[in-house]
Amino acid sequence: MPRPRFDRLAPERRRAVLDTAAAEFAAHGYHEASINRVQAELGLSKGAFYYWFDDKDDLFATAVEDRMTDLVAAVLPDVEAAFAGQPFWDAVAFGIRRMTEHTATAPEHLALLKAAIASPLLTMPRVGELMAAAVGWMADKARQGQATGDVRTDLPAELVASVCMGMLDALDRYTLGGTEDAAVMADPAWVEQLLGLYVDLLRRVAAP
């Protein structure tokens, strides 16, 4: 986690650091990204960088978390509205479609997610906390689906959510680990194929 002094930076300076880091990791991947290039782009000394971050992992996790926060802010209101007004599995499909389409409109965001798949990001404790929050949100939706008869009730909602999260992680790795670029992912036919795969597998696991 960035040190408190990073959070005390002026917002525009903090934004410049995160945008520069995201661009570096997106362009070169986690392993080939260079902290020296980030420092040079920002006009920072090595000492200044370590005044804000512990290491490369810390910077990477912070940059990914920042972009994921933007993603959630962009799509979550629409997804919540879908769960409030649509049949359960239609809302699930809408949520996956919304996230896929949003990601496809931001090539750097897509590249950063690809870098995350090939990094030790998911083993970092702070990311574990974010994943736990995501599973909690999914458990709430699973309980909603159980109440309407759309989700199996022979298992606790928390277990259904955890299994679905594991499946989504595997599907994301399969999808983002491929060679598809933003242009391919923006193709409606490709989006429909991916959507069908995700929803079909989730229903096989979670539906009664």
N, CA, C and O of each residue as an XYZ file, in Angstrom:
832
protein
N       0.858     -1.187      0.000
C       0.000      0.000      0.000
C       0.893      1.235      0.000
O       1.891      1.268      0.721
N       0.552      2.267     -0.804
C       1.397      3.455     -0.818
C       1.468      4.088      0.566
O       0.540      3.982      1.367
N       2.550      4.724      0.814
C       2.737      5.343      2.120
C       1.838      6.569      2.254
O       1.483      7.194      1.255
N       1.471      6.909      3.483
C       0.535      8.028      3.685
C       0.970      9.313      3.003
O       0.129     10.113      2.595
N       2.275      9.519      2.874
C       2.742     10.754      2.255
C       2.345     10.830      0.775
O       2.221     11.923      0.224
N       2.144      9.665      0.126
C       1.663      9.698     -1.257
C       0.240     10.249     -1.314
O      -0.095     11.036     -2.199
N      -0.586      9.831     -0.369
C      -1.969     10.316     -0.327
C      -2.047     11.803     -0.022
O      -3.062     12.445     -0.291
N      -0.976     12.350      0.539
C      -0.979     13.780      0.862
C      -0.506     14.646     -0.296
O      -0.502     15.872     -0.187
N      -0.105     14.021     -1.415
C       0.291     14.788     -2.587
C      -0.902     15.556     -3.153
O      -2.056     15.189     -2.929
N      -0.608     16.609     -3.878
C      -1.672     17.317     -4.584
C      -2.359     16.343     -5.545
O      -1.685     15.518     -6.162
N      -3.674     16.424     -5.683
C      -4.398     15.454     -6.529
C      -3.839     15.343     -7.939
O      -3.765     14.242     -8.484
N      -3.441     16.470     -8.545
C      -2.936     16.409     -9.916
C      -1.583     15.690     -9.982
O      -1.290     15.019    -10.972
N      -0.770     15.821     -8.950
C       0.517     15.122     -8.917
C       0.293     13.631     -8.694
O       0.937     12.799     -9.333
N      -0.606     13.302     -7.800
C      -0.924     11.900     -7.544
C      -1.472     11.243     -8.822
O      -1.120     10.109     -9.146
N      -2.331     11.967     -9.533
C      -2.883     11.449    -10.784
C      -1.800     11.225    -11.821
O      -1.824     10.222    -12.534
N      -0.843     12.150    -11.917
C       0.253     12.007    -12.877
C       1.080     10.763    -12.581
O       1.477     10.050    -13.503
N       1.344     10.496    -11.307
C       2.118      9.312    -10.923
C       1.378      8.035    -11.319
O       1.969      7.129    -11.906
N       0.094      7.964    -10.998
C      -0.671      6.751    -11.285
C      -0.849      6.545    -12.784
O      -0.771      5.416    -13.268
N      -1.086      7.620    -13.519
C      -1.252      7.489    -14.972
C       0.042      7.064    -15.642
O       0.027      6.241    -16.556
N       1.161      7.619    -15.194
C       2.460      7.249    -15.767
C       2.785      5.792    -15.466
O       3.270      5.066    -16.333
N       2.518      5.369    -14.241
C       2.770      3.976    -13.873
C       1.875      3.034    -14.670
O       2.342      2.010    -15.168
N       0.593      3.372    -14.795
C      -0.326      2.524    -15.549
C       0.121      2.399    -16.997
O       0.078      1.308    -17.566
N       0.551      3.501    -17.597
C       1.008      3.472    -18.989
C       2.246      2.599    -19.142
O       2.377      1.875    -20.130
N       3.148      2.660    -18.181
C       4.365      1.841    -18.238
C       4.041      0.352    -18.136
O       4.547     -0.445    -18.926
N       3.217     -0.021    -17.188
C       2.877     -1.436    -17.017
C       2.039     -1.938    -18.192
O       2.181     -3.090    -18.603
N       1.177     -1.095    -18.730
C       0.363     -1.493    -19.871
C       1.222     -1.703    -21.111
O       0.977     -2.624    -21.890
N       2.216     -0.863    -21.294
C       3.052     -0.936    -22.489
C       4.047     -2.081    -22.439
O       4.361     -2.675    -23.471
N       4.548     -2.397    -21.250
C       5.654     -3.351    -21.152
C       5.332     -4.611    -20.358
O       6.147     -5.532    -20.308
N       4.140     -4.666    -19.727
C       3.835     -5.812    -18.883
C       4.488     -5.659    -17.529
O       5.342     -4.796    -17.325
N       4.077     -6.506    -16.610
C       4.583     -6.395    -15.243
C       6.094     -6.624    -15.174
O       6.814     -5.837    -14.560
N       6.572     -7.698    -15.802
C       7.966     -8.103    -15.622
C       8.939     -7.166    -16.326
O      10.039     -6.934    -15.824
N       8.555     -6.623    -17.476
C       9.467     -5.774    -18.237
C       9.311     -4.290    -17.914
O      10.114     -3.474    -18.366
N       8.311     -3.941    -17.154
C       8.127     -2.535    -16.786
C       9.325     -2.051    -15.961
O       9.907     -2.812    -15.189
N       9.675     -0.796    -16.134
C      10.855     -0.232    -15.479
C      10.481      0.919    -14.563
O       9.893      1.911    -14.994
N      10.828      0.772    -13.304
C      10.626      1.873    -12.360
C      11.481      3.077    -12.765
O      11.082      4.225    -12.570
N      12.660      2.801    -13.330
C      13.527      3.901    -13.760
C      12.853      4.747    -14.830
O      12.973      5.972    -14.824
N      12.135      4.091    -15.758
C      11.430      4.856    -16.792
C      10.306      5.694    -16.182
O      10.082      6.834    -16.591
N       9.607      5.128    -15.212
C       8.546      5.881    -14.533
C       9.141      7.098    -13.838
O       8.601      8.200    -13.925
N      10.249      6.891    -13.152
C      10.901      8.000    -12.452
C      11.348      9.080    -13.427
O      11.164     10.271    -13.174
N      11.940      8.654    -14.553
C      12.430      9.621    -15.534
C      11.277     10.417    -16.142
O      11.384     11.629    -16.327
N      10.184      9.740    -16.449
C       9.027     10.405    -17.027
C       8.466     11.465    -16.084
O       8.011     12.526    -16.513
N       8.508     11.155    -14.795
C       7.950     12.061    -13.800
C       8.966     13.065    -13.271
O       8.612     13.977    -12.523
N      10.254     12.895    -13.665
C      11.286     13.772    -13.139
C      11.589     13.508    -11.678
O      11.877     14.432    -10.918
N      11.522     12.231    -11.282
C      11.726     11.860     -9.879
C      13.100     11.261     -9.657
O      13.652     10.616    -10.547
N      13.649     11.470     -8.484
C      14.832     10.733     -8.059
C      14.386      9.396     -7.484
O      13.231      9.239     -7.091
N      15.296      8.439     -7.436
C      14.951      7.140     -6.864
C      14.516      7.299     -5.414
O      13.604      6.612     -4.954
N      15.164      8.200     -4.702
C      14.792      8.422     -3.316
C      13.369      8.918     -3.179
O      12.658      8.526     -2.253
N      12.944      9.779     -4.094
C      11.580     10.307     -4.037
C      10.564      9.197     -4.275
O       9.520      9.155     -3.624
N      10.868      8.308     -5.202
C       9.938      7.213     -5.475
C       9.735      6.354     -4.229
O       8.599      6.057     -3.859
N      10.821      5.957     -3.588
C      10.708      5.103     -2.409
C      10.216      5.870     -1.178
O       9.962      5.283     -0.126
N      10.089      7.170     -1.327
C       9.447      7.961     -0.283
C       7.934      7.727     -0.308
O       7.250      7.920      0.697
N       7.415      7.303     -1.482
C       5.984      7.080     -1.663
C       5.591      5.606     -1.688
O       4.528      5.242     -1.185
N       6.441      4.750     -2.271
C       6.093      3.338     -2.474
C       7.197      2.437     -1.941
O       8.371      2.809     -1.918
N       6.796      1.242     -1.510
C       7.778      0.299     -0.991
C       8.635     -0.290     -2.099
O       9.848     -0.429     -1.943
N       8.000     -0.642     -3.234
C       8.720     -1.331     -4.299
C       7.848     -1.352     -5.560
O       6.795     -0.719     -5.620
N       8.312     -2.086     -6.546
C       7.593     -2.193     -7.820
C       6.215     -2.823     -7.627
O       5.241     -2.374     -8.231
N       6.125     -3.857     -6.792
C       4.833     -4.493     -6.530
C       3.833     -3.493     -5.956
O       2.659     -3.490     -6.325
N       4.305     -2.663     -5.067
C       3.438     -1.671     -4.432
C       2.899     -0.690     -5.469
O       1.712     -0.365     -5.462
N       3.767     -0.222     -6.355
C       3.339      0.711     -7.402
C       2.350      0.032     -8.347
O       1.331      0.619     -8.712
N       2.652     -1.201     -8.741
C       1.776     -1.914     -9.671
C       0.401     -2.134     -9.064
O      -0.612     -1.857     -9.706
N       0.357     -2.627     -7.839
C      -0.929     -2.866     -7.180
C      -1.725     -1.573     -7.053
O      -2.945     -1.572     -7.219
N      -1.036     -0.474     -6.760
C      -1.726      0.806     -6.617
C      -2.304      1.260     -7.952
O      -3.429      1.757     -8.006
N      -1.537      1.090     -9.032
C      -2.010      1.495    -10.357
C      -3.201      0.648    -10.801
O      -4.173      1.178    -11.339
N      -3.127     -0.665    -10.579
C      -4.238     -1.543    -10.960
C      -5.469     -1.231    -10.125
O      -6.579     -1.157    -10.652
N      -5.278     -1.050     -8.839
C      -6.407     -0.726     -7.954
C      -7.080      0.575     -8.391
O      -8.305      0.689     -8.360
N      -6.274      1.548     -8.796
C      -6.824      2.824     -9.255
C      -7.693      2.627    -10.488
O      -8.797      3.168    -10.562
N      -7.205      1.854    -11.461
C      -7.981      1.619    -12.679
C      -9.227      0.777    -12.391
O     -10.280      1.013    -12.984
N      -9.119     -0.198    -11.491
C     -10.281     -1.015    -11.166
C     -11.339     -0.198    -10.437
O     -12.536     -0.431    -10.604
N     -10.894      0.758     -9.631
C     -11.842      1.658     -8.965
C     -12.622      2.468     -9.998
O     -13.828      2.676     -9.863
N     -11.908      2.922    -11.034
C     -12.577      3.649    -12.112
C     -13.584      2.756    -12.830
O     -14.687      3.192    -13.160
N     -13.196      1.498    -13.070
C     -14.092      0.556    -13.751
C     -15.359      0.329    -12.941
O     -16.464      0.383    -13.480
N     -15.201      0.078    -11.656
C     -16.361     -0.182    -10.799
C     -17.269      1.045    -10.758
O     -18.491      0.920    -10.836
N     -16.670      2.231    -10.636
C     -17.476      3.452    -10.589
C     -18.263      3.648    -11.878
O     -19.373      4.180    -11.860
N     -17.683      3.214    -13.001
C     -18.335      3.414    -14.294
C     -19.478      2.435    -14.522
O     -20.489      2.795    -15.125
N     -19.329      1.190    -14.041
C     -20.319      0.167    -14.414
C     -21.259     -0.230    -13.281
O     -22.370     -0.690    -13.544
N     -20.840     -0.062    -12.024
C     -21.644     -0.599    -10.925
C     -23.048     -0.007    -10.846
O     -23.991     -0.766    -10.621
N     -23.246      1.298    -11.015
C     -24.623      1.811    -10.933
C     -25.557      1.149    -11.948
O     -26.704      0.840    -11.624
N     -25.073      0.932    -13.166
C     -25.899      0.285    -14.182
C     -26.186     -1.169    -13.824
O     -27.291     -1.664    -14.044
N     -25.181     -1.847    -13.270
C     -25.358     -3.251    -12.905
C     -26.344     -3.378    -11.743
O     -27.204     -4.258    -11.751
N     -26.220     -2.511    -10.756
C     -27.164     -2.544     -9.637
C     -28.591     -2.286    -10.129
O     -29.536     -2.921     -9.663
N     -28.741     -1.361    -11.064
C     -30.067     -1.085    -11.618
C     -30.612     -2.301    -12.355
O     -31.810     -2.576    -12.303
N     -29.735     -3.027    -13.042
C     -30.173     -4.225    -13.755
C     -30.671     -5.284    -12.780
O     -31.699     -5.914    -13.028
N     -29.958     -5.487    -11.676
C     -30.390     -6.473    -10.690
C     -31.686     -6.045     -9.994
O     -32.431     -6.884     -9.489
N     -31.942     -4.760     -9.971
C     -33.175     -4.275     -9.338
C     -34.377     -4.384    -10.261
O     -35.514     -4.439     -9.790
N     -34.141     -4.417    -11.588
C     -35.278     -4.343    -12.488
C     -35.386     -5.427    -13.539
O     -36.374     -5.465    -14.273
N     -34.395     -6.318    -13.638
C     -34.417     -7.350    -14.668
C     -34.457     -8.735    -14.036
O     -34.092     -8.888    -12.870
N     -34.897     -9.752    -14.786
C     -34.755    -11.126    -14.295
C     -33.300    -11.407    -13.945
O     -32.385    -10.854    -14.556
N     -33.096    -12.271    -12.956
C     -31.772    -12.459    -12.369
C     -30.700    -12.754    -13.407
O     -29.684    -12.059    -13.454
N     -30.905    -13.772    -14.241
C     -29.847    -14.162    -15.160
C     -29.674    -13.161    -16.300
O     -28.594    -13.068    -16.882
N     -30.720    -12.419    -16.619
C     -30.565    -11.312    -17.563
C     -29.659    -10.235    -16.968
O     -28.842     -9.641    -17.672
N     -29.811     -9.991    -15.664
C     -28.967     -9.003    -14.999
C     -27.512     -9.467    -14.954
O     -26.597     -8.662    -15.125
N     -27.296    -10.767    -14.723
C     -25.928    -11.306    -14.744
C     -25.299    -11.073    -16.118
O     -24.167    -10.600    -16.221
N     -26.042    -11.411    -17.165
C     -25.531    -11.222    -18.525
C     -25.253     -9.750    -18.806
O     -24.250     -9.416    -19.435
N     -26.136     -8.872    -18.343
C     -25.940     -7.445    -18.543
C     -24.649     -6.983    -17.865
O     -23.875     -6.227    -18.453
N     -24.417     -7.430    -16.639
C     -23.228     -7.013    -15.914
C     -21.951     -7.434    -16.610
O     -21.008     -6.648    -16.712
N     -21.912     -8.670    -17.092
C     -20.716     -9.143    -17.794
C     -20.521     -8.366    -19.089
O     -19.401     -7.985    -19.430
N     -21.622     -8.132    -19.812
C     -21.534     -7.372    -21.056
C     -21.033     -5.943    -20.787
O     -20.180     -5.429    -21.511
N     -21.565     -5.326    -19.757
C     -21.197     -3.936    -19.444
C     -19.713     -3.833    -19.128
O     -19.042     -2.916    -19.600
N     -19.200     -4.752    -18.344
C     -17.785     -4.714    -17.986
C     -16.907     -4.993    -19.198
O     -15.876     -4.346    -19.382
N     -17.316     -5.963    -20.032
C     -16.532     -6.289    -21.219
C     -16.482     -5.109    -22.178
O     -15.415     -4.761    -22.684
N     -17.627     -4.498    -22.428
C     -17.675     -3.378    -23.357
C     -16.890     -2.182    -22.825
O     -16.211     -1.493    -23.586
N     -16.983     -1.939    -21.526
C     -16.235     -0.818    -20.951
C     -14.735     -1.055    -21.088
O     -13.995     -0.143    -21.456
N     -14.285     -2.264    -20.795
C     -12.862     -2.572    -20.893
C     -12.371     -2.435    -22.324
O     -11.265     -1.952    -22.564
N     -13.195     -2.862    -23.277
C     -12.791     -2.825    -24.679
C     -12.632     -1.406    -25.204
O     -11.946     -1.196    -26.204
N     -13.250     -0.432    -24.552
C     -13.134      0.955    -25.004
C     -11.873      1.625    -24.483
O     -11.585      2.763    -24.853
N     -11.115      0.940    -23.629
C      -9.916      1.530    -23.038
C      -8.732      0.590    -23.265
O      -8.468     -0.269    -22.423
N      -8.007      0.733    -24.391
C      -6.898     -0.191    -24.688
C      -5.871     -0.293    -23.569
O      -5.365     -1.378    -23.286
N      -5.558      0.852    -22.922
C      -4.578      0.804    -21.833
C      -5.105     -0.015    -20.661
O      -4.361     -0.765    -20.030
N      -6.400      0.137    -20.377
C      -7.016     -0.626    -19.302
C      -6.922     -2.114    -19.601
O      -6.577     -2.905    -18.723
N      -7.228     -2.498    -20.833
C      -7.136     -3.897    -21.225
C      -5.710     -4.416    -21.088
O      -5.494     -5.512    -20.572
N      -4.735     -3.631    -21.547
C      -3.336     -4.046    -21.446
C      -2.902     -4.187    -19.990
O      -2.129     -5.084    -19.654
N      -3.393     -3.314    -19.139
C      -3.042     -3.383    -17.722
C      -3.634     -4.640    -17.087
O      -2.984     -5.276    -16.258
N      -4.854     -5.000    -17.465
C      -5.449     -6.234    -16.961
C      -4.668     -7.454    -17.434
O      -4.484     -8.407    -16.678
N      -4.208     -7.426    -18.685
C      -3.386     -8.516    -19.189
C      -2.093     -8.627    -18.374
O      -1.643     -9.728    -18.054
N      -1.505     -7.478    -18.043
C      -0.289     -7.483    -17.224
C      -0.573     -8.064    -15.846
O       0.256     -8.784    -15.290
N      -1.744     -7.752    -15.293
C      -2.095     -8.243    -13.962
C      -2.203     -9.765    -13.949
O      -1.802    -10.409    -12.979
N      -2.745    -10.342    -15.026
C      -2.896    -11.793    -15.107
C      -1.544    -12.489    -15.036
O      -1.431    -13.580    -14.476
N      -0.509    -11.853    -15.608
C       0.816    -12.462    -15.666
C       1.713    -12.046    -14.507
O       2.921    -12.273    -14.553
N       1.147    -11.445    -13.476
C       1.924    -10.917    -12.362
C       1.542    -11.640    -11.068
O       0.591    -12.422    -11.052
N       2.286    -11.379     -9.977
C       1.914    -11.949     -8.676
C       0.851    -11.134     -7.953
O       0.711    -11.238     -6.735
N       0.105    -10.327     -8.691
C      -0.837     -9.393     -8.074
C      -1.813    -10.090     -7.144
O      -2.054     -9.613     -6.035
N      -2.384    -11.223     -7.579
C      -3.443    -11.849     -6.803
C      -2.939    -12.462     -5.495
O      -3.739    -12.839     -4.639
N      -1.632    -12.560     -5.338
C      -1.093    -13.084     -4.078
C      -0.820    -11.981     -3.062
O      -0.440    -12.265     -1.926
N      -1.011    -10.728     -3.461
C      -0.733     -9.623     -2.549
C      -1.875     -9.470     -1.556
O      -3.038     -9.509     -1.956
N      -1.573     -9.295     -0.263
C      -2.624     -9.223      0.757
C      -3.682     -8.175      0.479
O      -4.866     -8.427      0.699
N      -3.285     -7.004      0.001
C      -4.260     -5.941     -0.221
C      -5.255     -6.323     -1.307
O      -6.418     -5.921     -1.261
N      -4.794     -7.108     -2.295
C      -5.697     -7.566     -3.348
C      -6.648     -8.613     -2.791
O      -7.802     -8.701     -3.211
N      -6.158     -9.405     -1.843
C      -7.041    -10.362     -1.184
C      -8.219     -9.674     -0.518
O      -9.332    -10.199     -0.523
N      -7.982     -8.514      0.051
C      -9.072     -7.753      0.679
C     -10.089     -7.296     -0.368
O     -11.296     -7.343     -0.127
N      -9.604     -6.858     -1.523
C     -10.513     -6.444     -2.594
C     -11.321     -7.623     -3.112
O     -12.513     -7.494     -3.392
N     -10.667     -8.774     -3.239
C     -11.369     -9.965     -3.714
C     -12.434    -10.386     -2.718
O     -13.522    -10.805     -3.112
N     -12.133    -10.277     -1.428
C     -13.117    -10.632     -0.398
C     -14.333     -9.712     -0.495
O     -15.466    -10.162     -0.329
N     -14.104     -8.437     -0.762
C     -15.225     -7.509     -0.925
C     -16.058     -7.871     -2.143
O     -17.285     -7.775     -2.110
N     -15.396     -8.288     -3.222
C     -16.113     -8.683     -4.435
C     -16.950     -9.931     -4.190
O     -18.084    -10.024     -4.661
N     -16.391    -10.897     -3.451
C     -17.147    -12.108     -3.125
C     -18.347    -11.760     -2.251
O     -19.420    -12.344     -2.408
N     -18.174    -10.815     -1.332
C     -19.297    -10.387     -0.499
C     -20.417     -9.795     -1.333
O     -21.592    -10.058     -1.076
N     -20.060     -8.993     -2.334
C     -21.078     -8.411     -3.221
C     -21.785     -9.518     -3.994
O     -23.007     -9.498     -4.142
N     -21.009    -10.486     -4.489
C     -21.604    -11.589     -5.243
C     -22.495    -12.444     -4.351
O     -23.516    -12.957     -4.810
N     -22.125    -12.604     -3.087
C     -22.966    -13.375     -2.159
C     -24.309    -12.684     -1.953
O     -25.340    -13.350     -1.860
N     -24.304    -11.363     -1.881
C     -25.564    -10.627     -1.768
C     -26.449    -10.892     -2.984
O     -27.655    -11.091     -2.843
N     -25.852    -10.894     -4.176
C     -26.619    -11.167     -5.385
C     -27.089    -12.618     -5.419
O     -28.186    -12.903     -5.900
N     -26.272    -13.530     -4.916
C     -26.679    -14.936     -4.867
C     -27.881    -15.114     -3.949
O     -28.792    -15.880     -4.263
N     -27.891    -14.414     -2.820
C     -29.048    -14.477     -1.922
C     -30.288    -13.916     -2.614
O     -31.390    -14.437     -2.441
N     -30.106    -12.862     -3.391
C     -31.221    -12.316     -4.161
C     -31.740    -13.359     -5.141
O     -32.951    -13.526     -5.285
N     -30.833    -14.060     -5.815
C     -31.238    -15.097     -6.749
C     -31.876    -16.287     -6.059
O     -32.791    -16.900     -6.610
N     -31.417    -16.625     -4.871
C     -32.046    -17.714     -4.115
C     -33.481    -17.357     -3.758
O     -34.367    -18.211     -3.787
N     -33.704    -16.102     -3.424
C     -35.049    -15.668     -3.032
C     -36.035    -15.740     -4.193
O     -37.237    -15.910     -3.985
N     -35.519    -15.609     -5.422
C     -36.407    -15.650     -6.590
C     -36.415    -17.012     -7.268
O     -37.079    -17.198     -8.288
N     -35.673    -17.975     -6.698
C     -35.637    -19.312     -7.285
C     -34.687    -19.456     -8.452
O     -34.749    -20.448     -9.179
N     -33.800    -18.478     -8.650
C     -32.877    -18.514     -9.783
C     -31.500    -19.067     -9.415
O     -30.695    -19.362    -10.299
N     -31.226    -19.208     -8.125
C     -29.934    -19.708     -7.660
C     -30.187    -20.871     -6.702
O     -31.122    -20.836     -5.902
N     -29.367    -21.871     -6.792
C     -29.530    -23.062     -5.959
C     -29.497    -22.701     -4.471
O     -28.775    -21.796     -4.053
N     -30.277    -23.412     -3.699
C     -30.365    -23.152     -2.260
C     -29.770    -24.278     -1.422
O     -29.802    -24.222     -0.193
N     -29.230    -25.293     -2.078
C     -28.630    -26.397     -1.319
C     -27.232    -26.046     -0.827
O     -26.626    -26.815     -0.081
N     -26.722    -24.905     -1.234
C     -25.421    -24.415     -0.783
C     -25.583    -22.997     -0.252
O     -26.436    -22.256     -0.740
N     -24.783    -22.600      0.738
C     -24.850    -21.216      1.224
C     -24.489    -20.237      0.110
O     -23.683    -20.543     -0.769
N     -25.095    -19.071      0.163
C     -24.820    -18.055     -0.859
C     -23.336    -17.703     -0.912
O     -22.794    -17.448     -1.987
N     -22.681    -17.688      0.244
C     -21.256    -17.353      0.280
C     -20.427    -18.383     -0.487
O     -19.460    -18.025     -1.159
N     -20.801    -19.654     -0.391
C     -20.066    -20.692     -1.110
C     -20.334    -20.588     -2.612
O     -19.415    -20.718     -3.420
N     -21.583    -20.357     -2.980
C     -21.907    -20.169     -4.394
C     -21.089    -19.008     -4.960
O     -20.527    -19.111     -6.051
N     -21.027    -17.909     -4.217
C     -20.279    -16.743     -4.677
C     -18.791    -17.049     -4.805
O     -18.160    -16.625     -5.773
N     -18.227    -17.770     -3.858
C     -16.801    -18.092     -3.898
C     -16.470    -18.978     -5.090
O     -15.463    -18.767     -5.765
N     -17.317    -19.968     -5.347
C     -17.092    -20.857     -6.488
C     -17.205    -20.072     -7.793
O     -16.393    -20.248     -8.702
N     -18.211    -19.209     -7.881
C     -18.381    -18.399     -9.090
C     -17.209    -17.446     -9.282
O     -16.771    -17.228    -10.411
N     -16.698    -16.879     -8.203
C     -15.552    -15.998     -8.313
C     -14.341    -16.753     -8.843
O     -13.610    -16.237     -9.687
N     -14.123    -17.978     -8.351
C     -13.024    -18.786     -8.855
C     -13.176    -19.081    -10.332
O     -12.200    -19.059    -11.081
N     -14.404    -19.358    -10.751
C     -14.653    -19.621    -12.161
C     -14.417    -18.366    -12.999
O     -13.822    -18.441    -14.074
N     -14.878    -17.222    -12.514
C     -14.661    -15.973    -13.242
C     -13.175    -15.659    -13.366
O     -12.725    -15.178    -14.406
N     -12.415    -15.928    -12.315
C     -10.971    -15.714    -12.374
C     -10.350    -16.597    -13.456
O      -9.509    -16.140    -14.230
N     -10.768    -17.871    -13.506
C     -10.238    -18.777    -14.525
C     -10.622    -18.320    -15.929
O      -9.804    -18.373    -16.847
N     -11.860    -17.873    -16.096
C     -12.309    -17.388    -17.398
C     -11.567    -16.119    -17.806
O     -11.196    -15.952    -18.968
N     -11.355    -15.224    -16.838
C     -10.608    -14.004    -17.139
C      -9.185    -14.335    -17.581
O      -8.662    -13.739    -18.523
N      -8.573    -15.282    -16.900
C      -7.209    -15.680    -17.270
C      -7.188    -16.278    -18.675
O      -6.272    -16.023    -19.457
N      -8.209    -17.078    -18.983
C      -8.305    -17.673    -20.317
C      -8.483    -16.580    -21.371
O      -7.832    -16.602    -22.415
N      -9.362    -15.635    -21.088
C      -9.656    -14.578    -22.057
C      -8.497    -13.603    -22.204
O      -8.052    -13.324    -23.317
N      -8.011    -13.090    -21.086
C      -6.965    -12.071    -21.137
C      -5.600    -12.654    -21.450
O      -4.690    -11.929    -21.852
N      -5.451    -13.961    -21.268
C      -4.175    -14.590    -21.589
C      -4.003    -14.855    -23.065
O      -2.929    -15.271    -23.498
N      -5.054    -14.620    -23.857
C      -4.983    -14.842    -25.292
C      -4.348    -13.669    -26.012
O      -3.745    -12.789    -25.398
N      -4.496    -13.679    -27.329
C      -3.847    -12.660    -28.150
C      -4.805    -11.544    -28.550
O      -4.430    -10.637    -29.293
N      -6.042    -11.610    -28.058
C      -7.019    -10.613    -28.474
C      -6.601     -9.208    -28.038
O      -6.145     -9.005    -26.912
N      -6.760     -8.253    -28.936
C      -6.495     -6.868    -28.585
C      -7.817     -6.131    -28.418
O      -8.890     -6.727    -28.510
N      -7.727     -4.833    -28.171
C      -8.942     -4.071    -27.902
C      -9.894     -4.079    -29.095
O     -11.111     -4.081    -28.911
N      -9.347     -4.082    -30.333
C     -10.206     -4.079    -31.515
C     -11.025     -5.358    -31.593
O     -12.213     -5.321    -31.914
N     -10.393     -6.485    -31.302
C     -11.105     -7.764    -31.316
C     -12.166     -7.779    -30.226
O     -13.297     -8.207    -30.460
N     -11.804     -7.312    -29.034
C     -12.737     -7.349    -27.912
C     -13.900     -6.380    -28.079
O     -14.914     -6.506    -27.393
N     -13.762     -5.415    -28.984
C     -14.856     -4.496    -29.252
C     -15.808     -5.042    -30.320
O     -16.867     -4.462    -30.559
N     -15.438     -6.146    -30.958
C     -16.273     -6.752    -31.994
C     -17.529     -7.336    -31.346
O     -17.407     -8.201    -30.479
N     -18.724     -6.899    -31.731
C     -19.955     -7.410    -31.107
C     -20.074     -8.923    -31.151
O     -20.567     -9.531    -30.201
N     -19.631     -9.539    -32.235
C     -19.717    -10.997    -32.336
C     -18.831    -11.666    -31.283
O     -19.214    -12.672    -30.686
N     -17.643    -11.094    -31.061
C     -16.737    -11.656    -30.058
C     -17.320    -11.469    -28.659
O     -17.247    -12.368    -27.821
N     -17.895    -10.301    -28.418
C     -18.509    -10.024    -27.117
C     -19.643    -11.007    -26.847
O     -19.767    -11.519    -25.735
N     -20.468    -11.274    -27.851
C     -21.586    -12.206    -27.677
C     -21.085    -13.618    -27.387
O     -21.651    -14.323    -26.552
N     -20.031    -14.024    -28.074
C     -19.468    -15.360    -27.830
C     -18.932    -15.462    -26.402
O     -19.169    -16.453    -25.711
N     -18.216    -14.439    -25.973
C     -17.666    -14.439    -24.616
C     -18.788    -14.410    -23.586
O     -18.745    -15.135    -22.593
N     -19.788    -13.573    -23.824
C     -20.909    -13.461    -22.904
C     -21.605    -14.808    -22.744
O     -21.927    -15.221    -21.630
N     -21.835    -15.489    -23.865
C     -22.480    -16.787    -23.790
C     -21.683    -17.782    -22.977
O     -22.254    -18.558    -22.211
N     -20.353    -17.770    -23.135
C     -19.494    -18.687    -22.390
C     -19.577    -18.416    -20.894
O     -19.766    -19.339    -20.102
N     -19.436    -17.155    -20.508
C     -19.466    -16.798    -19.093
C     -20.806    -17.165    -18.451
O     -20.843    -17.823    -17.411
N     -21.892    -16.741    -19.069
C     -23.203    -16.953    -18.465
C     -23.550    -18.436    -18.426
O     -24.112    -18.913    -17.440
N     -23.222    -19.172    -19.487
C     -23.532    -20.601    -19.514
C     -22.828    -21.333    -18.381
O     -23.448    -22.140    -17.689
N     -21.555    -21.066    -18.184
C     -20.814    -21.759    -17.141
C     -21.283    -21.347    -15.748
O     -21.371    -22.184    -14.850
N     -21.581    -20.074    -15.567
C     -22.084    -19.629    -14.263
C     -23.431    -20.280    -13.947
O     -23.676    -20.682    -12.809
N     -24.302    -20.382    -14.951
C     -25.596    -21.007    -14.712
C     -25.457    -22.485    -14.386
O     -26.201    -23.008    -13.556
N     -24.525    -23.159    -15.021
C     -24.312    -24.586    -14.743
C     -23.917    -24.817    -13.295
O     -24.254    -25.841    -12.700
N     -23.196    -23.850    -12.738
C     -22.729    -23.970    -11.354
C     -23.783    -23.480    -10.354
O     -24.034    -24.130     -9.339
N     -24.391    -22.334    -10.650
C     -25.190    -21.646     -9.631
C     -26.697    -21.832     -9.749
O     -27.408    -21.646     -8.762
N     -27.203    -22.192    -10.917
C     -28.647    -22.338    -11.079
C     -29.128    -23.631    -10.402
O     -28.346    -24.568    -10.242
N     -30.418    -23.687    -10.002
C     -30.945    -24.905     -9.354
C     -30.836    -26.126    -10.280
O     -31.230    -27.228     -9.898
